[in-house]
């Protein structure tokens, strides 16, 4: 089943553990690494949209992509836009109290360019 532009009010997977902040600014996490109980890795990325409420994007990261990202051969932008074009990206608005609201499911091929970091977004 292909899903694009569907709405949800919570992340549709079980419990996960935050492993670490990968990028942060003034102690605010911009990019986070999570792991599900089954060993599946997910990233959470803060979408910076000037003048708009904060948004976070969550998505599964394949083991080979995770390795390439940490080695610096795959950018965050390519992680978000690349891979399986039918893979889901979960986007939520985040309130000032940290609550998720107005969630959207997008496929990788439907992620707006304004949601993505620049092309030189490599892990160092």
Order of alpha helices (4+ residues) and beta strands (2+ residues): beta-beta-beta-beta-beta-alpha-alpha-beta-beta
